[in-house]
């Protein structure tokens, strides 16, 4: 049946565990018609997965590695890193190791305290921690890219953007909390495959959301479900919680890459007409949407070492999808064929991967407009400089691969010698 739940506010949510991690046994590659198994088999498998997930929760077996299990050396290093959480060179991979895989929970608890949100909204710290653990555990660590570390990285970037003077001077505590919550939950329960894959395999999420912003709708409704289950905001007035739920949806849905031009055109119009009025809640919310979109695709604007790691991770996730499609005799999606599509090749035209094509047509226009909005602050200039350097390095690497007679390795990984060469070259 329908696993959505209607609360007092009227917003449909999804129960935790209603849509577990995709079990690809549901795919049936023996049928020429493309039907994915029988309804009875699907129902039986999903029912078992739901029972298993729920029974673990009922028994209290929720995987949770506490920060306090770490030794003092690691705790000290993690605390030192948090003192520099507003720096753009923040290494989320190192922070995740120092917190024993608890980067999202630890980061959000710290940021809620730094921004005074716990005091302002009278949040119970135990309940907040319980909610954040739910969020972190509902990301799939099996995903190379869309996992809790990515969510923590986006949240740290969002924190940096919320501190930009042009925006910070107008933000209310509600705006800040919405921005951080949306960043932390914007990809929750991501299955590790994209929307076209869900549609062509007739996945239940595609049917539920009628093939429109399927993943983004699922992330939003799952977040609402966790907010209600944790009872984090139940002490607030009904109209306040209703507004929070609706605005969270508006923010998370804005991360749909298919809506990129829609938001960019609107931002250009506002900047050209100079008609943004951040005293107006509607304009502030729009800029929060833009900030979240920037945070979500900011990897090409990070230091090369960090950007390179994220690029390899997102492409590895693409490759895994391609392997699944090949295994079940489905048409392999563009850029998902590991035998033909190397990472540097992605970087020439890929509309989803972190690449020069993506940088040139998606990332660069957005961040140039963001810099225009913020007034060319040091952070904006730093991000654009990193973006241009990284783009030059990927182009140089692609050129070397094309001109090399020994380009038989299709793994797409950047070798140490290649990276050393790249680092030695001057950026145009």
FIMIDREN-230969 format. One record per residue (C-alpha): residue in three letters; x, y, z. Coordinates in Angstrom, 1 decimal. Example, Ala and Ser with C-alpha at 12.3 -4.5 7.8 and 13.67 -1.06 7.14 Angstrom:
<atoms>
<atom code="ALA" u="12.3" v="-4.5" w="7.8"/>
<atom code="SER" u="13.7" v="-1.1" w="7.1"/>
</atoms>
This chain:
<atoms>
<atom code="UNK" u="0.0" v="0.0" w="0.0"/>
<atom code="UNK" u="0.8" v="3.7" w="0.1"/>
<atom code="UNK" u="3.5" v="4.2" w="2.7"/>
<atom code="UNK" u="2.9" v="8.0" w="2.9"/>
<atom code="UNK" u="1.6" v="9.4" w="6.1"/>
<atom code="UNK" u="-0.5" v="12.6" w="6.3"/>
<atom code="UNK" u="0.2" v="14.6" w="9.5"/>
<atom code="UNK" u="-1.8" v="17.3" w="11.1"/>
<atom code="UNK" u="-0.2" v="19.9" w="8.8"/>
<atom code="UNK" u="-1.5" v="18.1" w="5.7"/>
<atom code="UNK" u="2.0" v="17.4" w="4.2"/>
<atom code="UNK" u="2.5" v="13.9" w="3.1"/>
<atom code="UNK" u="5.6" v="12.2" w="4.6"/>
<atom code="UNK" u="7.1" v="8.8" w="4.2"/>
<atom code="UNK" u="7.6" v="6.4" w="7.1"/>
<atom code="UNK" u="11.1" v="5.4" w="7.9"/>
<atom code="UNK" u="11.9" v="2.1" w="6.3"/>
<atom code="UNK" u="8.9" v="2.3" w="3.9"/>
<atom code="UNK" u="11.3" v="2.5" w="0.9"/>
<atom code="UNK" u="14.5" v="0.6" w="1.9"/>
<atom code="UNK" u="17.7" v="0.5" w="-0.1"/>
<atom code="UNK" u="17.0" v="-0.8" w="-3.6"/>
<atom code="UNK" u="17.2" v="-4.6" w="-3.7"/>
<atom code="UNK" u="18.2" v="-5.2" w="-7.3"/>
<atom code="UNK" u="16.9" v="-8.8" w="-7.1"/>
<atom code="UNK" u="13.6" v="-7.1" w="-8.0"/>
<atom code="UNK" u="15.0" v="-6.6" w="-11.5"/>
<atom code="UNK" u="14.2" v="-9.4" w="-13.9"/>
<atom code="UNK" u="16.3" v="-9.5" w="-17.0"/>
<atom code="UNK" u="14.6" v="-12.5" w="-18.5"/>
<atom code="UNK" u="11.4" v="-10.7" w="-19.6"/>
<atom code="UNK" u="11.5" v="-9.2" w="-23.0"/>
<atom code="UNK" u="8.7" v="-6.8" w="-22.2"/>
<atom code="UNK" u="10.8" v="-5.0" w="-19.6"/>
<atom code="UNK" u="8.4" v="-5.8" w="-16.7"/>
<atom code="UNK" u="10.4" v="-6.0" w="-13.5"/>
<atom code="UNK" u="9.2" v="-9.2" w="-11.9"/>
<atom code="UNK" u="5.6" v="-9.9" w="-10.8"/>
<atom code="UNK" u="3.7" v="-7.7" w="-8.3"/>
<atom code="UNK" u="3.5" v="-10.6" w="-5.9"/>
<atom code="UNK" u="7.3" v="-11.1" w="-5.8"/>
<atom code="UNK" u="7.9" v="-7.4" w="-5.4"/>
<atom code="UNK" u="5.4" v="-7.2" w="-2.6"/>
<atom code="UNK" u="6.9" v="-10.2" w="-0.8"/>
<atom code="UNK" u="10.5" v="-8.9" w="-1.1"/>
<atom code="UNK" u="9.6" v="-5.4" w="0.0"/>
<atom code="UNK" u="7.5" v="-6.7" w="2.9"/>
<atom code="UNK" u="10.4" v="-8.7" w="4.2"/>
<atom code="UNK" u="12.8" v="-5.7" w="3.9"/>
<atom code="UNK" u="10.3" v="-3.5" w="5.7"/>
<atom code="UNK" u="9.8" v="-6.0" w="8.5"/>
<atom code="UNK" u="13.6" v="-6.5" w="8.8"/>
<atom code="UNK" u="14.2" v="-2.7" w="9.0"/>
<atom code="UNK" u="11.3" v="-2.2" w="11.5"/>
<atom code="UNK" u="12.3" v="-5.1" w="13.7"/>
<atom code="UNK" u="15.8" v="-3.7" w="14.0"/>
<atom code="UNK" u="14.4" v="-0.4" w="15.1"/>
<atom code="UNK" u="12.0" v="-2.0" w="17.6"/>
<atom code="UNK" u="14.8" v="-4.0" w="19.2"/>
<atom code="UNK" u="16.8" v="-0.7" w="19.4"/>
<atom code="UNK" u="19.5" v="-2.0" w="17.1"/>
<atom code="UNK" u="20.3" v="1.2" w="15.4"/>
<atom code="UNK" u="23.9" v="1.4" w="14.2"/>
<atom code="UNK" u="25.4" v="4.3" w="16.0"/>
<atom code="UNK" u="29.1" v="5.0" w="16.6"/>
<atom code="UNK" u="29.3" v="7.6" w="19.3"/>
<atom code="UNK" u="31.9" v="10.4" w="19.1"/>
<atom code="UNK" u="32.7" v="9.7" w="22.7"/>
<atom code="UNK" u="34.1" v="6.3" w="21.9"/>
<atom code="UNK" u="37.0" v="7.9" w="20.3"/>
<atom code="UNK" u="40.3" v="8.5" w="22.2"/>
<atom code="UNK" u="41.3" v="11.9" w="23.4"/>
<atom code="UNK" u="43.7" v="12.5" w="20.5"/>
<atom code="UNK" u="41.0" v="12.1" w="18.0"/>
<atom code="UNK" u="38.5" v="14.1" w="20.0"/>
<atom code="UNK" u="41.0" v="16.9" w="20.3"/>
<atom code="UNK" u="41.7" v="17.0" w="16.5"/>
<atom code="UNK" u="38.0" v="16.9" w="15.7"/>
<atom code="UNK" u="37.4" v="19.8" w="18.1"/>
<atom code="UNK" u="40.3" v="21.7" w="16.5"/>
<atom code="UNK" u="38.8" v="21.2" w="13.1"/>
<atom code="UNK" u="35.4" v="22.4" w="14.2"/>
<atom code="UNK" u="37.0" v="25.7" w="15.3"/>
<atom code="UNK" u="37.8" v="26.2" w="11.6"/>
<atom code="UNK" u="34.5" v="25.0" w="10.2"/>
<atom code="UNK" u="33.9" v="28.3" w="8.4"/>
<atom code="UNK" u="37.1" v="27.9" w="6.3"/>
<atom code="UNK" u="36.7" v="26.9" w="2.7"/>
<atom code="UNK" u="39.6" v="24.5" w="2.8"/>
<atom code="UNK" u="37.8" v="22.4" w="5.5"/>
<atom code="UNK" u="38.6" v="18.7" w="4.8"/>
<atom code="UNK" u="35.4" v="16.8" w="5.3"/>
<atom code="UNK" u="37.0" v="13.4" w="4.6"/>
<atom code="UNK" u="39.5" v="13.9" w="7.4"/>
<atom code="UNK" u="36.8" v="15.2" w="9.7"/>
<atom code="UNK" u="34.7" v="12.1" w="9.0"/>
<atom code="UNK" u="37.6" v="9.9" w="10.0"/>
<atom code="UNK" u="38.3" v="11.8" w="13.2"/>
<atom code="UNK" u="34.6" v="11.5" w="14.2"/>
<atom code="UNK" u="34.5" v="7.8" w="13.4"/>
<atom code="UNK" u="32.0" v="8.2" w="10.6"/>
<atom code="UNK" u="29.9" v="10.7" w="12.6"/>
<atom code="UNK" u="30.7" v="13.8" w="10.6"/>
<atom code="UNK" u="27.1" v="14.7" w="9.8"/>
<atom code="UNK" u="25.8" v="14.4" w="13.4"/>
<atom code="UNK" u="28.8" v="16.1" w="15.0"/>
<atom code="UNK" u="28.8" v="18.9" w="12.5"/>
<atom code="UNK" u="25.1" v="19.7" w="12.8"/>
<atom code="UNK" u="25.1" v="19.6" w="16.6"/>
<atom code="UNK" u="28.0" v="22.1" w="16.5"/>
<atom code="UNK" u="26.4" v="24.4" w="13.9"/>
<atom code="UNK" u="23.1" v="24.4" w="15.7"/>
<atom code="UNK" u="24.9" v="25.5" w="18.8"/>
<atom code="UNK" u="27.1" v="28.1" w="17.0"/>
<atom code="UNK" u="24.1" v="29.7" w="15.4"/>
<atom code="UNK" u="22.1" v="29.8" w="18.6"/>
<atom code="UNK" u="19.3" v="27.6" w="17.2"/>
<atom code="UNK" u="19.1" v="25.3" w="20.2"/>
<atom code="UNK" u="18.4" v="28.2" w="22.5"/>
<atom code="UNK" u="16.2" v="30.1" w="20.1"/>
<atom code="UNK" u="13.9" v="27.2" w="19.3"/>
<atom code="UNK" u="14.2" v="25.6" w="22.7"/>
<atom code="UNK" u="15.3" v="22.3" w="21.2"/>
<atom code="UNK" u="15.9" v="19.3" w="23.4"/>
<atom code="UNK" u="19.5" v="18.3" w="22.8"/>
<atom code="UNK" u="18.8" v="14.5" w="23.1"/>
<atom code="UNK" u="15.9" v="14.8" w="20.7"/>
<atom code="UNK" u="18.1" v="16.8" w="18.2"/>
<atom code="UNK" u="20.8" v="14.2" w="18.4"/>
<atom code="UNK" u="18.2" v="11.4" w="17.9"/>
<atom code="UNK" u="16.9" v="13.1" w="14.8"/>
<atom code="UNK" u="20.4" v="13.7" w="13.4"/>
<atom code="UNK" u="21.3" v="10.1" w="13.9"/>
<atom code="UNK" u="18.2" v="9.1" w="12.0"/>
<atom code="UNK" u="19.3" v="11.3" w="9.1"/>
<atom code="UNK" u="22.8" v="10.1" w="9.1"/>
<atom code="UNK" u="21.8" v="6.4" w="9.3"/>
<atom code="UNK" u="19.3" v="6.9" w="6.4"/>
<atom code="UNK" u="22.1" v="7.8" w="4.1"/>
<atom code="UNK" u="23.7" v="4.7" w="2.5"/>
<atom code="UNK" u="27.4" v="4.3" w="3.2"/>
<atom code="UNK" u="27.5" v="1.9" w="0.2"/>
<atom code="UNK" u="27.1" v="4.9" w="-2.2"/>
<atom code="UNK" u="30.5" v="6.2" w="-3.2"/>
<atom code="UNK" u="29.1" v="9.8" w="-3.6"/>
<atom code="UNK" u="25.5" v="10.2" w="-2.3"/>
<atom code="UNK" u="26.3" v="9.4" w="1.3"/>
<atom code="UNK" u="26.4" v="11.1" w="4.7"/>
<atom code="UNK" u="29.9" v="12.5" w="4.0"/>
<atom code="UNK" u="28.5" v="14.4" w="1.0"/>
<atom code="UNK" u="25.6" v="15.7" w="3.1"/>
<atom code="UNK" u="28.1" v="16.9" w="5.7"/>
<atom code="UNK" u="30.2" v="18.6" w="3.0"/>
<atom code="UNK" u="27.2" v="20.4" w="1.6"/>
<atom code="UNK" u="26.2" v="21.4" w="5.1"/>
<atom code="UNK" u="29.7" v="22.9" w="5.8"/>
<atom code="UNK" u="29.5" v="24.8" w="2.5"/>
<atom code="UNK" u="26.0" v="26.1" w="3.4"/>
<atom code="UNK" u="27.4" v="27.3" w="6.7"/>
<atom code="UNK" u="30.1" v="29.3" w="4.8"/>
<atom code="UNK" u="27.4" v="30.8" w="2.5"/>
<atom code="UNK" u="25.1" v="31.7" w="5.4"/>
<atom code="UNK" u="28.0" v="33.8" w="6.9"/>
<atom code="UNK" u="28.4" v="35.9" w="3.7"/>
<atom code="UNK" u="27.6" v="39.5" w="4.9"/>
<atom code="UNK" u="25.2" v="40.3" w="2.1"/>
<atom code="UNK" u="23.0" v="37.4" w="3.2"/>
<atom code="UNK" u="23.9" v="37.1" w="6.9"/>
<atom code="UNK" u="22.7" v="40.6" w="7.7"/>
<atom code="UNK" u="19.1" v="39.7" w="6.8"/>
<atom code="UNK" u="18.8" v="36.0" w="7.9"/>
<atom code="UNK" u="16.4" v="35.1" w="10.7"/>
<atom code="UNK" u="17.0" v="32.1" w="13.0"/>
<atom code="UNK" u="14.3" v="30.2" w="11.0"/>
<atom code="UNK" u="16.2" v="30.9" w="7.7"/>
<atom code="UNK" u="19.4" v="29.6" w="9.2"/>
<atom code="UNK" u="17.8" v="26.4" w="10.6"/>
<atom code="UNK" u="16.0" v="25.8" w="7.3"/>
<atom code="UNK" u="19.3" v="26.2" w="5.4"/>
<atom code="UNK" u="21.2" v="23.8" w="7.6"/>
<atom code="UNK" u="18.4" v="21.2" w="7.8"/>
<atom code="UNK" u="17.9" v="21.3" w="4.0"/>
<atom code="UNK" u="21.6" v="20.9" w="3.4"/>
<atom code="UNK" u="21.9" v="17.9" w="5.8"/>
<atom code="UNK" u="18.8" v="16.1" w="4.4"/>
<atom code="UNK" u="18.8" v="17.1" w="0.7"/>
<atom code="UNK" u="19.9" v="13.6" w="-0.5"/>
<atom code="UNK" u="18.7" v="11.4" w="2.4"/>
<atom code="UNK" u="18.0" v="7.8" w="1.5"/>
<atom code="UNK" u="19.5" v="8.3" w="-2.0"/>
<atom code="UNK" u="19.5" v="4.9" w="-3.7"/>
<atom code="UNK" u="22.8" v="5.4" w="-5.6"/>
<atom code="UNK" u="21.1" v="5.5" w="-9.0"/>
<atom code="UNK" u="19.6" v="8.4" w="-10.9"/>
<atom code="UNK" u="16.0" v="9.3" w="-11.8"/>
<atom code="UNK" u="16.1" v="7.8" w="-15.4"/>
<atom code="UNK" u="17.2" v="4.5" w="-13.9"/>
<atom code="UNK" u="14.2" v="4.5" w="-11.4"/>
<atom code="UNK" u="11.8" v="5.3" w="-14.2"/>
<atom code="UNK" u="13.0" v="2.7" w="-16.7"/>
<atom code="UNK" u="13.0" v="0.0" w="-14.0"/>
<atom code="UNK" u="9.5" v="1.0" w="-13.0"/>
<atom code="UNK" u="10.6" v="1.6" w="-9.4"/>
<atom code="UNK" u="7.8" v="2.4" w="-6.9"/>
<atom code="UNK" u="9.3" v="5.9" w="-6.2"/>
<atom code="UNK" u="9.0" v="6.8" w="-9.9"/>
<atom code="UNK" u="5.3" v="5.8" w="-9.8"/>
<atom code="UNK" u="4.7" v="7.5" w="-6.5"/>
<atom code="UNK" u="6.0" v="10.9" w="-7.8"/>
<atom code="UNK" u="4.9" v="10.4" w="-11.4"/>
<atom code="UNK" u="8.4" v="10.7" w="-12.8"/>
<atom code="UNK" u="8.8" v="14.3" w="-11.6"/>
<atom code="UNK" u="11.7" v="15.2" w="-9.3"/>
<atom code="UNK" u="11.5" v="11.6" w="-8.0"/>
<atom code="UNK" u="14.6" v="11.6" w="-5.8"/>
<atom code="UNK" u="14.1" v="15.2" w="-4.5"/>
<atom code="UNK" u="10.5" v="14.5" w="-3.5"/>
<atom code="UNK" u="11.6" v="11.3" w="-1.8"/>
<atom code="UNK" u="14.4" v="13.2" w="0.1"/>
<atom code="UNK" u="11.9" v="15.8" w="1.3"/>
<atom code="UNK" u="9.1" v="13.5" w="2.3"/>
<atom code="UNK" u="11.6" v="11.2" w="4.1"/>
<atom code="UNK" u="12.9" v="14.2" w="6.0"/>
<atom code="UNK" u="9.3" v="15.1" w="7.1"/>
<atom code="UNK" u="8.8" v="11.6" w="8.3"/>
<atom code="UNK" u="11.9" v="11.7" w="10.4"/>
<atom code="UNK" u="11.0" v="15.1" w="11.9"/>
<atom code="UNK" u="7.7" v="13.8" w="13.0"/>
<atom code="UNK" u="9.1" v="10.5" w="14.2"/>
<atom code="UNK" u="11.7" v="12.2" w="16.3"/>
<atom code="UNK" u="9.2" v="14.8" w="17.6"/>
<atom code="UNK" u="12.0" v="17.4" w="17.3"/>
<atom code="UNK" u="9.6" v="20.3" w="16.5"/>
<atom code="UNK" u="6.3" v="19.1" w="18.2"/>
<atom code="UNK" u="6.7" v="21.8" w="20.9"/>
<atom code="UNK" u="6.4" v="24.6" w="18.3"/>
<atom code="UNK" u="3.1" v="26.0" w="17.2"/>
<atom code="UNK" u="1.3" v="24.1" w="14.4"/>
<atom code="UNK" u="1.7" v="27.0" w="11.9"/>
<atom code="UNK" u="5.4" v="27.1" w="12.5"/>
<atom code="UNK" u="6.0" v="23.4" w="11.9"/>
<atom code="UNK" u="3.8" v="23.6" w="8.9"/>
<atom code="UNK" u="5.8" v="26.4" w="7.4"/>
<atom code="UNK" u="9.1" v="24.6" w="8.2"/>
<atom code="UNK" u="7.9" v="21.5" w="6.4"/>
<atom code="UNK" u="6.8" v="23.4" w="3.3"/>
<atom code="UNK" u="9.9" v="25.5" w="3.1"/>
<atom code="UNK" u="12.1" v="22.4" w="3.5"/>
<atom code="UNK" u="10.4" v="20.9" w="0.5"/>
<atom code="UNK" u="10.9" v="24.1" w="-1.6"/>
<atom code="UNK" u="14.6" v="24.1" w="-0.7"/>
<atom code="UNK" u="15.2" v="20.4" w="-1.4"/>
<atom code="UNK" u="13.2" v="20.4" w="-4.6"/>
<atom code="UNK" u="15.4" v="23.2" w="-5.9"/>
<atom code="UNK" u="18.4" v="20.9" w="-6.0"/>
<atom code="UNK" u="16.9" v="19.1" w="-9.0"/>
<atom code="UNK" u="19.5" v="19.6" w="-11.7"/>
<atom code="UNK" u="16.8" v="19.7" w="-14.3"/>
<atom code="UNK" u="15.6" v="23.0" w="-12.9"/>
<atom code="UNK" u="19.0" v="24.6" w="-13.1"/>
<atom code="UNK" u="18.2" v="27.0" w="-15.9"/>
<atom code="UNK" u="15.0" v="28.0" w="-14.2"/>
<atom code="UNK" u="16.8" v="29.3" w="-11.2"/>
<atom code="UNK" u="19.7" v="30.8" w="-13.0"/>
<atom code="UNK" u="17.5" v="32.8" w="-15.3"/>
<atom code="UNK" u="15.5" v="34.1" w="-12.3"/>
<atom code="UNK" u="18.7" v="35.0" w="-10.4"/>
<atom code="UNK" u="20.1" v="36.8" w="-13.5"/>
<atom code="UNK" u="16.9" v="38.8" w="-13.7"/>
<atom code="UNK" u="17.0" v="39.8" w="-10.1"/>
<atom code="UNK" u="20.7" v="40.9" w="-10.3"/>
<atom code="UNK" u="20.2" v="42.8" w="-13.6"/>
<atom code="UNK" u="17.1" v="44.6" w="-12.2"/>
<atom code="UNK" u="18.6" v="45.0" w="-8.8"/>
<atom code="UNK" u="15.3" v="44.2" w="-7.3"/>
<atom code="UNK" u="16.3" v="41.7" w="-4.6"/>
<atom code="UNK" u="14.9" v="42.8" w="-1.3"/>
<atom code="UNK" u="16.2" v="40.6" w="1.4"/>
<atom code="UNK" u="13.9" v="42.2" w="4.0"/>
<atom code="UNK" u="11.3" v="40.2" w="2.1"/>
<atom code="UNK" u="10.9" v="36.6" w="3.3"/>
<atom code="UNK" u="10.2" v="35.5" w="-0.3"/>
<atom code="UNK" u="13.5" v="36.9" w="-1.6"/>
<atom code="UNK" u="15.5" v="35.5" w="1.3"/>
<atom code="UNK" u="14.0" v="32.1" w="0.6"/>
<atom code="UNK" u="15.0" v="32.3" w="-3.0"/>
<atom code="UNK" u="18.6" v="33.1" w="-2.1"/>
<atom code="UNK" u="18.6" v="30.2" w="0.3"/>
<atom code="UNK" u="17.6" v="28.0" w="-2.6"/>
<atom code="UNK" u="20.5" v="29.5" w="-4.6"/>
<atom code="UNK" u="22.8" v="28.9" w="-1.7"/>
<atom code="UNK" u="21.8" v="25.3" w="-1.4"/>
<atom code="UNK" u="22.2" v="24.8" w="-5.1"/>
<atom code="UNK" u="25.7" v="26.2" w="-4.9"/>
<atom code="UNK" u="26.5" v="24.1" w="-1.9"/>
<atom code="UNK" u="25.3" v="20.9" w="-3.6"/>
<atom code="UNK" u="27.6" v="21.4" w="-6.6"/>
<atom code="UNK" u="30.5" v="23.2" w="-5.0"/>
<atom code="UNK" u="32.9" v="20.3" w="-5.3"/>
<atom code="UNK" u="34.7" v="21.7" w="-8.4"/>
<atom code="UNK" u="35.3" v="24.9" w="-6.4"/>
<atom code="UNK" u="37.2" v="23.0" w="-3.6"/>
<atom code="UNK" u="40.9" v="22.5" w="-3.5"/>
<atom code="UNK" u="42.2" v="20.1" w="-6.2"/>
<atom code="UNK" u="42.8" v="17.2" w="-3.8"/>
<atom code="UNK" u="39.3" v="17.4" w="-2.4"/>
<atom code="UNK" u="37.6" v="18.1" w="-5.8"/>
<atom code="UNK" u="39.4" v="15.2" w="-7.4"/>
<atom code="UNK" u="38.2" v="12.8" w="-4.7"/>
<atom code="UNK" u="34.6" v="13.9" w="-5.1"/>
<atom code="UNK" u="34.9" v="13.6" w="-8.9"/>
<atom code="UNK" u="36.2" v="10.1" w="-8.7"/>
<atom code="UNK" u="33.4" v="9.2" w="-6.3"/>
<atom code="UNK" u="30.6" v="10.5" w="-8.4"/>
<atom code="UNK" u="31.9" v="8.7" w="-11.4"/>
<atom code="UNK" u="32.3" v="5.5" w="-9.5"/>
<atom code="UNK" u="28.6" v="5.7" w="-8.6"/>
<atom code="UNK" u="27.8" v="6.2" w="-12.3"/>
<atom code="UNK" u="29.9" v="3.1" w="-13.2"/>
<atom code="UNK" u="28.1" v="1.0" w="-10.6"/>
<atom code="UNK" u="24.8" v="2.0" w="-12.2"/>
<atom code="UNK" u="26.2" v="1.1" w="-15.6"/>
<atom code="UNK" u="27.3" v="-2.3" w="-14.3"/>
<atom code="UNK" u="23.8" v="-2.9" w="-13.0"/>
<atom code="UNK" u="22.2" v="-1.9" w="-16.3"/>
<atom code="UNK" u="24.6" v="-4.2" w="-18.1"/>
<atom code="UNK" u="23.9" v="-7.1" w="-15.7"/>
<atom code="UNK" u="20.2" v="-6.9" w="-16.2"/>
<atom code="UNK" u="20.4" v="-6.2" w="-20.0"/>
<atom code="UNK" u="19.2" v="-2.7" w="-19.8"/>
<atom code="UNK" u="20.5" v="0.1" w="-22.0"/>
<atom code="UNK" u="23.5" v="1.6" w="-20.3"/>
<atom code="UNK" u="22.9" v="5.2" w="-19.4"/>
<atom code="UNK" u="25.2" v="7.9" w="-20.8"/>
<atom code="UNK" u="28.5" v="8.2" w="-19.0"/>
<atom code="UNK" u="27.9" v="5.0" w="-17.0"/>
<atom code="UNK" u="30.0" v="2.7" w="-19.2"/>
<atom code="UNK" u="33.3" v="2.1" w="-17.4"/>
<atom code="UNK" u="34.8" v="0.4" w="-20.4"/>
<atom code="UNK" u="34.3" v="3.4" w="-22.6"/>
<atom code="UNK" u="33.8" v="6.5" w="-20.4"/>
<atom code="UNK" u="36.8" v="7.5" w="-18.4"/>
<atom code="UNK" u="36.6" v="10.2" w="-15.8"/>
<atom code="UNK" u="38.6" v="12.8" w="-17.9"/>
<atom code="UNK" u="36.2" v="12.1" w="-20.7"/>
<atom code="UNK" u="33.3" v="13.0" w="-18.4"/>
<atom code="UNK" u="35.0" v="16.2" w="-17.8"/>
<atom code="UNK" u="34.5" v="17.4" w="-21.4"/>
<atom code="UNK" u="30.8" v="17.4" w="-21.6"/>
<atom code="UNK" u="29.1" v="15.4" w="-18.7"/>
<atom code="UNK" u="25.9" v="17.2" w="-17.5"/>
<atom code="UNK" u="26.0" v="15.5" w="-14.1"/>
<atom code="UNK" u="29.6" v="14.7" w="-13.2"/>
<atom code="UNK" u="32.1" v="17.2" w="-11.8"/>
<atom code="UNK" u="33.7" v="18.1" w="-15.1"/>
<atom code="UNK" u="34.8" v="21.0" w="-17.2"/>
<atom code="UNK" u="31.6" v="20.6" w="-19.3"/>
<atom code="UNK" u="29.6" v="20.6" w="-16.1"/>
<atom code="UNK" u="31.9" v="23.4" w="-14.7"/>
<atom code="UNK" u="31.5" v="25.5" w="-17.8"/>
<atom code="UNK" u="27.8" v="25.2" w="-18.4"/>
<atom code="UNK" u="26.4" v="24.6" w="-14.9"/>
<atom code="UNK" u="28.8" v="25.5" w="-12.1"/>
<atom code="UNK" u="30.6" v="28.5" w="-13.4"/>
<atom code="UNK" u="27.5" v="30.5" w="-14.5"/>
<atom code="UNK" u="25.9" v="29.9" w="-11.1"/>
<atom code="UNK" u="29.0" v="30.8" w="-9.0"/>
<atom code="UNK" u="29.7" v="33.9" w="-11.1"/>
<atom code="UNK" u="26.2" v="35.1" w="-10.3"/>
<atom code="UNK" u="26.6" v="34.1" w="-6.7"/>
<atom code="UNK" u="29.8" v="36.2" w="-6.6"/>
<atom code="UNK" u="27.9" v="39.1" w="-8.2"/>
<atom code="UNK" u="25.3" v="38.8" w="-5.5"/>
<atom code="UNK" u="27.8" v="38.6" w="-2.6"/>
<atom code="UNK" u="29.9" v="41.4" w="-4.0"/>
<atom code="UNK" u="33.0" v="39.5" w="-4.9"/>
<atom code="UNK" u="33.9" v="38.6" w="-1.3"/>
<atom code="UNK" u="37.1" v="36.7" w="-0.6"/>
<atom code="UNK" u="35.2" v="33.4" w="-0.4"/>
<atom code="UNK" u="33.5" v="33.9" w="-3.8"/>
<atom code="UNK" u="36.8" v="34.8" w="-5.4"/>
<atom code="UNK" u="38.5" v="31.9" w="-3.8"/>
<atom code="UNK" u="35.9" v="29.5" w="-5.1"/>
<atom code="UNK" u="36.1" v="30.8" w="-8.7"/>
<atom code="UNK" u="39.9" v="30.6" w="-8.6"/>
<atom code="UNK" u="39.7" v="27.0" w="-7.5"/>
<atom code="UNK" u="37.1" v="26.3" w="-10.2"/>
<atom code="UNK" u="39.3" v="27.7" w="-13.0"/>
<atom code="UNK" u="42.4" v="25.9" w="-11.8"/>
<atom code="UNK" u="40.6" v="22.6" w="-11.5"/>
<atom code="UNK" u="39.0" v="23.0" w="-15.0"/>
<atom code="UNK" u="42.4" v="23.7" w="-16.5"/>
<atom code="UNK" u="43.9" v="20.6" w="-14.8"/>
<atom code="UNK" u="41.1" v="18.3" w="-16.1"/>
<atom code="UNK" u="41.5" v="19.7" w="-19.6"/>
<atom code="UNK" u="45.3" v="19.2" w="-19.5"/>
<atom code="UNK" u="44.8" v="15.6" w="-18.3"/>
<atom code="UNK" u="42.3" v="14.9" w="-21.0"/>
<atom code="UNK" u="44.7" v="16.2" w="-23.6"/>
<atom code="UNK" u="47.5" v="14.1" w="-22.3"/>
<atom code="UNK" u="45.3" v="11.0" w="-22.4"/>
<atom code="UNK" u="44.3" v="11.6" w="-25.9"/>
<atom code="UNK" u="47.8" v="12.2" w="-27.1"/>
<atom code="UNK" u="49.2" v="9.2" w="-25.2"/>
<atom code="UNK" u="49.7" v="6.0" w="-27.2"/>
<atom code="UNK" u="49.4" v="4.0" w="-23.9"/>
<atom code="UNK" u="45.9" v="5.1" w="-23.0"/>
<atom code="UNK" u="44.6" v="1.5" w="-22.6"/>
<atom code="UNK" u="43.6" v="1.9" w="-19.0"/>
<atom code="UNK" u="40.0" v="2.9" w="-18.9"/>
<atom code="UNK" u="39.7" v="3.2" w="-15.1"/>
<atom code="UNK" u="39.7" v="7.0" w="-15.3"/>
<atom code="UNK" u="41.9" v="7.3" w="-12.2"/>
<atom code="UNK" u="44.5" v="10.0" w="-12.0"/>
<atom code="UNK" u="47.9" v="8.5" w="-11.6"/>
<atom code="UNK" u="50.5" v="10.0" w="-9.2"/>
<atom code="UNK" u="52.7" v="10.9" w="-12.2"/>
<atom code="UNK" u="49.9" v="12.6" w="-14.1"/>
<atom code="UNK" u="48.8" v="14.5" w="-11.0"/>
<atom code="UNK" u="52.3" v="15.7" w="-10.3"/>
<atom code="UNK" u="52.5" v="16.9" w="-13.9"/>
<atom code="UNK" u="49.2" v="18.7" w="-13.5"/>
<atom code="UNK" u="50.3" v="20.4" w="-10.3"/>
<atom code="UNK" u="53.5" v="21.6" w="-12.0"/>
<atom code="UNK" u="51.8" v="23.2" w="-14.9"/>
<atom code="UNK" u="50.8" v="26.8" w="-14.8"/>
<atom code="UNK" u="47.1" v="27.5" w="-14.8"/>
<atom code="UNK" u="46.0" v="29.6" w="-17.9"/>
</atoms>
